[in-house]
Amino acid sequence: MSYLKDYPKNSKSCWPLWWQLILFICLLDISRCLEVIAIYNKSSAVKSYFNFSDELNLLVEWHNCEYQEAWICFNTYMNSMLILDLTDSIESQYYISKLCEERNIPHLVFENKLNYFDQLTFSVTPSSSNQINAFITTLHYFRWTQGLAANNGITSSLKENLKNYSESFNYLTIESGANIDELVNRVITPLGATLYYIFTNSSESYKLQKALISTKLLSSGNGIVLDQKSGYSCIVDGALIVTAKGQEYSTSDGDYMKSSIESVISELLKNIQTESSIEILSYLNFISKNHYRSQNFSLVNIQNGERLIVGEIFDEKLSIFGNITFPGNSSKIPKSEKKFLQLSIEAGSTNPIGPAIPIGLVGGYGSYAATDVINEGDSGLLTNFQIEMFNFDCGATIYNATFANACYLKDKENFGLGHVSALGSAMAIGSMTSFKQLNLTFPIVSAANGDPSLSSTAAFPMYMRVQLSNSYAFSLLPVFIRALGWQQASVLYQNDSWGISAYYYLQQGAKNNQIELKNPESSRTIPPNLDRNGVKKYLYVLQEIIDTQTRFFISLVQYPAIYFIFEEFYDLGLRKGDLVILTALTDLVPFLGYDNLHLYKLYETGVPIITMYGQSWVGPLGAKALSRISNAYGNQKNSYSCFYFDSVFLIAYALDYMINRGLDYTNANKLNEVMRNQQFYGCSGEVIIEKGSNDRILQTLEIFANKLDENGNLTTYIVGQFKTQSTQLIKIEEPLVYADGSTIKPTDLRNTNYECPFPNRLIRTFAKGRALVFGICFSVALISLFITIYIWKRWWKITVAPLTVKEEISMQDFIVGATIVIEFFQFSSMGPDFSPINSTLAGISSLFSLSLDNILKLRNGIFWIIVNAVFGSIGLWVILCLVVLLRLDEKFPTNFIFRNLDAIADYFMPILGDLCFIPFISICLDIFLCDQSIGDNFTDSFLAQDCYYFCWKDEHLAYAILSVFALIAYEPLAVFCRPLWQELQPLLHVKAVPLFLMVKTIVQMTLIVMNKTVKRAQNNLHGALFIAVMGFYIIFLFKFKPYNYPRFSWWQTLVSIAVVWLAFLSIIAQNGGDDPLILTSILILGFIVIAIIGVYVQHKKYPSLLFRKKGQDASNLFKFAFSFGRHSKLALSKIVPSGTSMSSPRKIEDPSP
């Protein structure tokens, strides 16, 4: 036994053999039967283990070598043609190989323990390199180049082959008895692998698979591949097993050994012709490569707990012929990349109603920048993981439950581990309601919401924010105003939880810093989320802000309504320098979708716009964030971008902490707890969540000044800072640059020279509006003409008996006379403007005609006060007329109201129905005077009497409708009741002819309409027409005596002539005639001439028929003239001597149809 000297001297230490067996298989001539000779220690175990198939026609003899020397035992059975050595020790294989070599007998092994093969030794299994190549072929097919290779002590050849394929594998050696659960939590999980390659024994493989499943590391998107032995105990649905062909269903070493032996023996029996060792050796060389069995490989897939063959590996090529399922019951091939950690944000621009809001979309760029910084390893966080970010566009600032729930539900699986909420408290609170309804639980971080109601951890346990609460931020706004030396401001806030809380804390700050908020409480709020048309409904609020004259305007209104407010400020007349605008919103966003007109309005009003927000773009992370966003999105960023960046990093820091400590980072409550304990220096400075609160601990605020150029581009510079944790609270670093380009601080209050809330250069004649005014006025005049003619023909086509005897003058007679004088002023006011001649006379005329715009500035609602008074008077007029016409005082004699209304009618009917005819009709038509505009639409036209009010919308439209009803109610009753009143006065001696009253009505309506239309278009034409109409009127007066008393008729005519004289001189004046002093002198001279002629003719032709009794008690005369019906007899008895007869008042038929 000389060959024994080549064996290591210490080989005896491995001896004796235990649980070894040798099977000697002899090829016998008799019936080509294989005889199997087994040598074993425990026969029962050996026999049960090798239960060969009867189809192999084997004769097995069992031999026990337990008590013999090994080499003697082996040598005893070395007389066969082929030896199959299935021992598992180096010593046994060494002895057998030497004996076979000495006797030239082919020698088969199941697993070669030696480091070499001699010429006679062959393995019944493929080589490890072939198995590795098949494994790598599988990885190559799926393009998997990363992952974790777990093993029981990986061989150098396996590691070398894997490294040659890819350098990106992580390797983990699992020692016997290792705590697998601890390894998974503390080692495997932090590696962030999505693909797992198992090269362990069956027992360790089972434990590892079980731990991976329990830690949710084998879910959808993950993959696992096992080799032959580790695949014995595969329990993962979706796992892939690379196995030698024919071994697909082997679940133990015994199965593998048995099927390998049977496969080789079967081929030998089928293919050799003789039983010679030479032929056996030749065939073994044929089916082997480098003495290892040449064999194809199969790819097995575990589906629903069953092994399915889905592919074959031949010549290092994988062919797939079956459907493959991966973990998580997914058919999608897992990607060869780092493990994804799913996060979500809400940074869209869509609102369920109203305009899109891009500010959140721009802010969301910070989240994407944070994701890039983390994924590319620039932060040192989650180095073995990839963050995947999903953006939910389910409402930018407006929450609608139906819209949001449908939006969230559609992509529910994309929420992931943590969530960054949308802008505004409405969306923040609303989205949390939706999450609760949809059973979604995860930590929520807000980048841009300071609503104090969200500070409570009890109410919102899964919520926190990296922005300061409004309770602090807004209380600092007055501090800045005070620091610049101002003491007054106006404020506007939106009426939602955000705006209300902001306003509350602003008020506190204003009180503490002695800043007076000038605009009334009623004009400090508007609804939230207004669009451009919505803001227009609150022009009166903006007007009251303008009327305060304060220069400093604090806006607590969110985007985009804040821009629409600036536009309206422009339309109301404000320009650069009129306002300094302060807001706690972030720096302004680009004006997406703005046309040139609206950009121009913003440019003309918004300098400077001061914003205050938490500092941003500071420190190393701030620089990285700014660089990433600028490279990816250019200038599309805002301070929200920085806070979105920090929101993602807050989640990332917590995840990194939990993963590196083996904590369950998928547990939402634990992650929420860890996030609240993080502290890091982010893009916006140091980020710490306050204990017991959802708020960030105080940070430094920056003060920005924003300037908009004509193209809509914003330039921003930092003015100063609020050092929240410093003894110097505010630090002004740069002076403000104001509208004039200087740094000189303007005064608290501004002064404006504009009569209207816009410069005169914007005002132009609105042709469509003027056409509408003409149409309305002439329609009213035409309708009035027909009504007047109808009433005259139907009821008042009567004559009045002339006054032929002397009568004592009554108060009613005085009223008629006074009417003639007052009508001089009213008619004159309807003619050409004569204020250049004599302003005092013009003022008196305007007063009597209620043309108050000539003597008052009808701004700030004064005109509407007058209109309301007119409407009220017309209402009273209608009631009085109904009482008189329907004789309600007689029908209900005991009714206190009707009795007194009838008495009041004696006082007010001549005043309201005659003297007030021109003023009332004129005021009603004034409401339609909208023939000037600052735009092209009807709603851009403004009221002539008060240019602070725009026409055909809101209040104006309502008043226009009321004016139509007022005209319908007033004019017919006035026409009818003028002659009626004089018929009801028993002491009235001077009576007007009804025809005169009808003609006067037509003339008055004509003059009013001309005054509202032609006069506004062409003064000279109006003057000529006015003189023509008055000339017709004078001719009528000459021909048809207007009164039954000639003296009154004469003076009515002279007064009309005086009106024409005034109109004639006014036309000369307005066309650049003589000096006003000269014209005034000529006017007075003309009046004197008219008066002299009047007196002279009166003396010659018209004797006096009215007298006043001397010594008469004027008070009794007054009481009688305006008697309440029940006092007339008493008053009359004191005036008329006893025994004097008096004709009864004329009875007329009831005029009602």
DAKA-V757258 format. One record per residue. SS is DSSP state (H for helix, E for strand, - for the rest). OMEGA is omega in radians with two decimals (999 if undefined). Layout:
# DAKA-V757258
SS:OMEGA
SS:OMEGA
This chain:
# DAKA-V757258
-:-3.09
H:-3.10
H:-3.13
H:-3.13
H:3.11
H:-3.11
-:-3.14
-:-3.08
H:-3.09
H:-3.10
H:-3.13
H:-3.12
H:-3.13
H:-3.06
-:-0.01
-:3.09
-:3.05
-:-3.07
-:3.07
-:3.01
-:3.06
E:3.04
E:3.08
E:-3.09
E:-3.08
E:3.08
E:-3.07
-:3.08
-:-3.05
H:3.06
H:3.13
H:-3.10
-:3.08
E:3.11
E:-3.14
E:3.13
E:-3.08
E:3.06
E:-2.96
E:3.05
-:-3.13
-:-2.99
H:-3.09
H:-3.14
H:-3.09
H:-3.09
H:-3.13
H:-3.08
H:-3.13
-:3.05
-:-3.01
-:-3.14
-:3.11
H:-3.12
H:-3.12
H:3.09
-:-3.10
E:2.96
E:-3.03
E:3.01
E:-3.09
E:-3.11
E:-3.11
E:-3.14
-:-2.98
-:-3.01
-:-3.14
-:3.01
-:-3.01
H:-3.05
H:3.11
H:3.14
H:-3.14
H:-3.06
H:-3.11
H:-3.02
-:-3.12
-:3.12
-:-3.08
-:3.11
-:-3.11
E:3.11
E:3.06
E:-3.09
E:-3.13
-:3.11
-:-3.08
-:3.10
-:-3.14
H:-3.08
H:-3.09
H:-3.12
H:3.14
H:-3.13
H:-3.07
H:-3.14
H:3.12
H:3.12
H:3.13
H:3.12
H:-3.13
H:-3.08
H:3.08
-:-3.12
-:3.06
E:-2.96
E:3.12
E:3.07
E:3.07
-:-3.13
-:-3.05
-:-3.14
-:3.14
-:-3.13
-:-3.09
-:2.99
-:2.94
-:-3.03
-:-3.05
-:-3.05
E:3.14
E:3.10
E:3.11
-:3.13
-:3.11
-:3.10
-:3.11
H:3.12
H:3.07
H:3.12
H:3.12
H:3.13
H:3.10
H:3.11
H:-3.13
H:3.07
H:3.10
H:3.12
H:-3.13
H:-3.13
H:-3.12
-:3.13
-:3.11
-:-3.11
-:3.11
-:3.08
E:-3.12
E:3.07
E:-3.13
E:-3.05
E:3.09
-:-3.01
-:-2.97
-:3.13
-:-3.13
H:-3.11
H:3.12
H:-3.12
H:-3.13
H:3.12
H:3.11
H:3.14
H:3.08
H:3.13
H:-3.14
-:3.12
-:-2.97
-:-3.14
E:2.91
E:-3.07
E:3.14
E:3.09
E:-3.14
-:3.14
-:3.12
-:3.12
-:-3.13
-:3.09
-:-3.03
H:-3.13
H:3.12
H:3.11
H:-3.12
H:-3.08
H:-2.99
H:-3.05
H:-3.02
H:-3.12
H:3.12
H:3.13
H:3.06
-:-3.11
-:3.01
-:-3.11
E:-3.09
E:-3.14
E:-2.97
E:3.09
E:-3.09
-:3.03
-:-3.02
H:-3.08
H:-3.13
H:3.11
H:3.14
H:-3.13
H:-3.10
H:3.11
H:-3.12
H:-3.14
H:3.11
H:3.12
H:-3.07
H:3.12
-:3.05
-:3.10
-:3.09
-:3.11
-:3.14
-:-3.10
-:3.10
-:3.08
E:3.11
E:3.13
E:-3.11
E:3.05
-:-3.02
-:-3.01
-:3.14
H:3.14
H:3.13
H:-3.01
H:-3.08
-:-3.13
-:-3.05
-:3.00
-:-3.10
-:3.13
-:3.05
E:3.12
E:3.06
E:-3.03
E:3.07
E:-3.13
-:-3.07
-:-3.11
-:-3.01
-:-3.05
-:3.11
-:-3.12
-:3.09
-:3.08
H:3.14
H:3.10
H:-3.10
H:-3.13
H:-3.08
H:-3.08
H:3.10
H:3.13
H:-3.11
H:-3.13
H:-3.11
H:-3.10
H:3.13
H:3.14
H:3.11
H:-3.12
H:-3.08
H:-2.90
H:3.13
-:-3.12
-:3.13
-:-3.12
-:-3.12
-:3.12
H:-3.11
H:-3.14
H:3.11
H:-3.14
H:-3.14
H:-3.10
H:3.10
H:3.07
H:-3.12
H:-3.08
-:-3.12
E:3.04
E:-3.04
-:3.08
-:3.01
E:-3.13
E:3.02
-:-3.01
-:3.03
-:-3.12
E:3.10
E:3.02
E:-3.10
E:3.12
E:3.10
E:3.14
E:-3.12
-:3.09
-:-3.13
E:3.12
E:3.12
E:3.09
E:-3.05
E:-3.12
E:3.14
E:3.14
E:-3.13
E:3.12
-:3.10
-:3.04
E:-3.12
E:3.05
E:-3.14
E:3.12
-:3.12
-:3.09
-:-3.10
-:3.04
-:3.14
E:-3.13
-:-3.06
-:-3.13
-:-3.10
E:3.06
-:-3.14
-:-3.11
-:3.10
-:-3.12
-:3.11
-:-3.11
-:3.11
-:-3.13
E:-3.13
E:2.97
E:-3.04
E:2.99
E:-3.14
E:3.08
E:2.96
-:-3.10
-:3.13
-:-3.13
-:-3.04
-:2.97
-:3.12
-:3.02
-:3.10
-:-3.04
-:3.03
-:-3.10
-:-3.04
H:-3.04
H:3.11
H:3.10
H:3.11
H:3.10
H:-3.13
-:3.09
H:3.10
H:3.11
H:3.13
H:3.09
H:3.10
H:3.12
H:3.14
H:-3.13
H:-3.13
H:-3.07
H:-3.12
-:3.02
-:-3.10
-:-3.08
-:-3.06
-:3.14
-:2.99
-:-3.03
-:-3.13
-:-3.08
E:3.03
E:3.04
E:3.06
E:-3.03
E:3.08
E:-3.10
E:3.07
-:3.10
-:-3.00
-:-3.14
-:-3.10
-:3.14
-:-3.08
-:3.13
-:3.01
-:-2.99
H:-3.10
H:-3.13
H:-3.07
H:-3.11
H:3.12
H:-3.14
H:3.13
H:-3.06
H:-3.09
H:-3.11
-:-3.03
H:-3.06
H:-3.07
H:-3.13
-:3.04
-:-2.95
-:-3.12
E:-3.01
E:3.04
E:-2.97
E:-3.09
-:3.12
-:2.95
-:-3.11
H:-3.13
H:3.13
H:-3.12
H:-3.13
H:-3.13
H:-3.12
H:3.11
H:3.03
H:3.12
H:3.14
H:3.13
H:3.13
H:-3.12
-:3.13
-:3.10
-:-3.12
-:3.08
-:3.08
E:-3.11
E:3.10
E:3.09
E:3.11
-:-2.98
-:3.11
-:-3.11
-:-3.10
-:-3.11
H:-3.12
H:-3.12
H:-3.11
H:-3.00
-:3.06
-:3.11
-:-3.12
-:-3.09
-:-3.00
-:-3.10
-:-3.03
E:3.00
E:-3.10
E:3.12
-:3.09
-:3.09
-:3.04
-:3.07
H:-3.10
H:3.10
H:-3.01
H:-3.04
H:3.09
H:-3.14
H:-3.10
H:3.11
H:3.11
H:3.14
H:3.12
H:-3.13
H:-3.12
H:3.12
-:3.05
-:3.10
-:-3.13
-:-3.10
E:3.13
E:2.95
E:-3.02
E:3.04
E:3.13
E:3.12
E:-2.96
-:2.97
-:-3.04
H:3.12
H:-3.09
H:-3.12
H:3.14
H:3.11
H:-3.13
H:-3.14
H:-3.10
H:3.02
H:3.11
H:3.13
H:3.12
H:3.12
H:3.14
H:-3.11
H:-3.08
-:3.10
-:3.06
-:-3.13
E:3.04
E:-2.88
-:-3.04
-:-3.09
-:3.13
H:-3.10
H:-3.11
H:-3.11
-:-3.04
E:3.01
E:3.10
-:3.11
-:2.98
-:3.12
-:2.97
-:-3.06
H:3.13
H:3.11
H:3.12
H:-3.12
H:3.12
-:-3.09
-:3.10
H:3.14
H:3.08
H:3.13
H:3.13
H:3.12
H:3.06
H:3.11
H:-3.07
H:3.10
-:-3.11
-:3.11
E:-3.12
-:-3.07
E:-3.11
E:3.14
E:-3.12
E:3.02
E:-3.13
-:-3.05
-:3.10
-:0.04
-:-3.07
H:-3.13
H:3.11
H:3.12
H:3.08
H:3.11
H:3.12
H:-3.13
H:3.04
H:3.09
H:-3.13
H:3.13
-:2.97
-:-3.13
-:-3.14
-:-3.11
-:3.11
-:3.14
-:-3.13
-:2.85
E:-2.95
E:-3.13
E:3.11
E:3.10
-:3.02
-:3.08
-:3.12
-:-2.96
-:-3.09
-:3.09
-:-3.05
-:-3.08
-:3.06
-:-3.13
-:3.06
-:-3.03
H:-3.11
H:-3.09
H:3.05
H:3.14
H:3.13
H:3.11
H:-3.14
H:-3.07
H:-3.08
H:-2.86
-:3.06
-:-0.28
-:2.99
E:-3.07
E:3.10
E:3.14
E:-3.11
E:3.11
E:-3.12
-:-3.10
-:3.09
-:3.13
-:3.07
H:-3.11
H:3.13
H:3.09
H:3.11
H:3.11
H:3.13
H:-3.13
H:3.14
H:-3.13
H:-3.09
H:-3.12
H:3.13
H:-3.06
H:-2.98
H:3.13
-:-3.10
-:-3.10
-:3.10
-:3.01
-:-3.11
H:3.06
H:3.13
H:3.14
H:-3.12
H:2.99
H:3.09
H:-3.13
H:3.11
H:3.11
H:-3.13
H:3.07
H:3.09
H:-3.09
H:3.11
H:3.14
H:3.12
H:3.14
H:3.11
H:-3.07
H:-3.11
H:-3.11
H:3.11
-:3.08
-:3.12
-:-3.11
-:-3.08
-:3.09
-:3.09
-:-3.02
H:-3.10
H:3.12
H:3.10
H:3.11
H:-3.14
H:-3.13
H:3.14
H:-3.11
-:-3.12
-:-3.13
-:3.08
E:3.14
E:3.11
E:-3.02
E:-3.13
-:-3.10
-:-3.12
E:-3.09
E:-3.11
E:3.07
E:3.07
E:-3.08
-:3.13
-:3.12
-:-3.12
-:3.04
-:-3.01
-:3.00
E:3.05
-:-3.00
-:3.13
-:3.10
-:3.06
E:3.09
E:3.12
E:-3.09
E:2.93
E:-3.08
E:3.12
E:-3.12
E:3.07
-:-3.03
-:-3.13
-:3.12
-:3.14
-:-3.13
E:2.94
E:-3.02
E:3.03
E:-3.09
E:3.14
E:-3.10
E:-3.11
E:2.91
E:3.09
-:-2.98
-:-3.12
-:-3.12
-:3.09
-:3.04
-:-3.01
-:-3.08
E:3.14
E:3.12
E:-3.06
-:-3.13
-:3.10
-:3.07
-:3.03
-:-3.04
-:-2.98
-:-3.11
-:3.12
-:-3.13
-:3.08
-:3.13
-:-3.07
-:3.08
-:-3.13
-:3.09
-:-3.06
E:3.12
-:3.05
-:-3.14
-:3.11
-:-3.10
-:2.98
-:3.14
-:-3.10
-:3.07
-:-3.10
-:-3.11
H:-3.10
H:3.14
H:-3.03
-:3.08
E:3.10
E:-3.11
-:-3.00
H:-3.13
H:3.11
H:3.13
H:3.10
H:3.12
H:3.10
H:3.12
H:-3.11
H:-3.12
H:-3.07
H:-3.13
H:3.05
H:3.11
H:-3.14
H:-3.11
H:3.11
H:3.12
H:3.12
H:-3.12
H:3.14
H:-3.11
H:3.13
H:-3.13
H:-3.13
H:3.14
H:-3.12
H:-3.03
H:-3.02
-:-2.93
-:3.06
-:-3.07
-:3.08
-:3.13
-:-3.13
-:-3.12
-:3.10
-:-3.05
-:-3.13
-:-3.13
-:3.12
E:3.07
E:-3.08
-:3.12
-:3.12
H:3.08
H:3.09
H:3.08
H:-3.14
H:-3.14
H:3.12
H:3.13
H:3.13
H:-3.14
H:-3.14
H:-3.12
H:-3.14
H:3.04
H:-3.12
H:-3.12
H:3.12
H:-3.13
H:-3.12
H:3.10
H:-3.10
-:3.11
-:-3.11
-:-3.12
-:3.11
-:3.07
-:-3.13
-:-3.10
-:-3.07
H:3.14
H:3.11
H:3.12
H:-3.14
H:3.11
H:3.14
H:3.14
H:-3.14
H:-3.10
H:-3.13
H:-3.07
-:3.00
-:-2.94
H:3.13
H:3.10
H:-3.10
-:3.14
-:2.97
-:-3.06
-:-3.14
-:3.06
-:3.02
-:-3.13
H:3.14
H:-3.10
H:3.03
H:3.11
H:3.14
H:3.14
H:3.10
H:3.11
H:3.12
H:3.11
H:3.13
H:3.10
H:3.08
H:3.09
H:3.12
H:-3.14
H:-3.14
H:-3.14
H:3.13
H:3.12
H:3.13
H:-3.10
H:-3.07
H:-3.11
-:3.13
-:-3.09
H:3.11
H:3.11
H:3.12
H:3.14
-:-3.03
-:-3.11
-:-3.08
-:-3.09
H:-3.06
H:-3.08
H:3.12
H:-3.10
H:3.08
H:3.09
H:3.10
H:3.12
H:-3.13
H:3.11
H:3.12
H:-2.85
H:-3.09
H:3.10
H:3.14
H:-3.08
H:-3.05
H:-3.07
H:-3.09
H:-3.09
-:-3.08
H:3.14
H:3.12
H:-3.07
H:3.14
H:-3.14
H:-3.14
H:-3.14
H:3.13
H:3.09
H:-3.11
-:-3.11
-:-3.10
-:-3.11
-:-3.05
-:3.03
E:-2.99
E:2.99
-:3.13
-:-3.07
-:-3.09
-:3.09
H:-3.12
H:3.03
H:3.09
E:-3.10
E:-3.06
-:-3.10
-:-3.09
-:3.13
-:-3.03
-:3.04
-:-3.12
-:3.10
E:-2.94
-:2.97
-:3.01
-:3.05
H:-3.05
H:-3.09
H:-3.13
H:3.11
H:3.13
H:3.11
H:3.11
H:3.11
H:3.13
H:3.09
H:3.13
H:3.12
H:3.11
H:3.14
H:-3.09
H:-2.95
H:-2.93
H:3.13
H:3.13
H:3.11
H:3.13
H:-3.09
H:-2.99
H:3.07
H:3.10
H:-3.12
H:-3.08
H:-3.09
H:3.09
H:-3.11
-:-3.13
-:-3.07
-:-3.08
-:3.11
-:-3.12
-:-3.12
-:-3.11
-:3.11
E:3.08
-:-3.13
H:3.11
H:3.10
H:3.14
H:3.12
H:3.14
H:3.11
H:3.10
H:-3.12
H:3.14
H:3.12
H:3.12
H:3.14
H:-3.13
H:3.13
H:-3.10
H:3.11
H:3.14
H:-3.09
H:-3.04
-:-3.03
H:-3.11
H:-3.12
H:-3.11
H:-3.04
-:-3.06
H:-3.09
H:3.10
H:3.12
H:3.13
H:-3.14
H:3.14
H:3.13
H:-3.14
H:3.14
H:-3.13
H:3.14
H:3.07
H:3.07
H:-3.12
H:-3.13
H:3.11
H:3.11
H:-3.11
H:3.09
H:-3.04
H:-3.12
-:-3.09
-:-3.04
-:-3.08
E:3.06
-:3.13
-:-3.01
H:-3.13
H:3.14
H:3.11
H:3.14
H:-3.12
H:3.02
H:3.12
H:-3.13
H:3.11
H:3.12
H:3.08
H:3.11
H:3.10
H:3.13
H:3.11
H:3.10
H:-3.13
H:-3.12
H:3.13
H:3.12
H:3.10
H:3.09
H:-3.09
H:-3.07
H:3.06
-:3.05
-:-3.11
-:-3.06
-:3.11
-:-3.12
H:3.13
H:3.12
H:-3.13
H:3.09
H:3.12
H:3.12
H:3.13
H:-3.13
H:3.11
H:3.11
H:3.11
H:-3.13
H:3.14
H:3.13
H:-3.13
H:-3.13
H:3.12
H:-3.12
H:-3.12
H:-3.10
H:-3.13
H:3.12
H:-3.10
H:-3.10
H:-2.94
H:-2.97
-:-3.13
-:-3.13
-:3.12
-:3.12
E:3.12
E:3.11
-:-3.08
-:-3.10
-:3.10
-:-3.13
-:3.11
-:-3.07
H:-3.12
H:3.11
H:3.10
H:3.13
H:-3.14
H:-3.13
H:-3.07
H:-3.13
-:-3.04
-:2.88
-:-2.96
H:-3.05
H:-3.12
H:-2.99
H:-3.12
H:3.12
H:3.13
H:-3.10
H:-3.11
H:-3.13
H:-3.10
H:-3.07
-:3.13
-:-3.12
-:-3.14
-:3.12
-:3.11
-:-3.12
-:-3.13
-:3.10
-:3.09
-:-3.08
-:3.12
-:3.05
-:3.14
-:3.07
-:-3.04
-:-3.11
-:-3.10
-:999
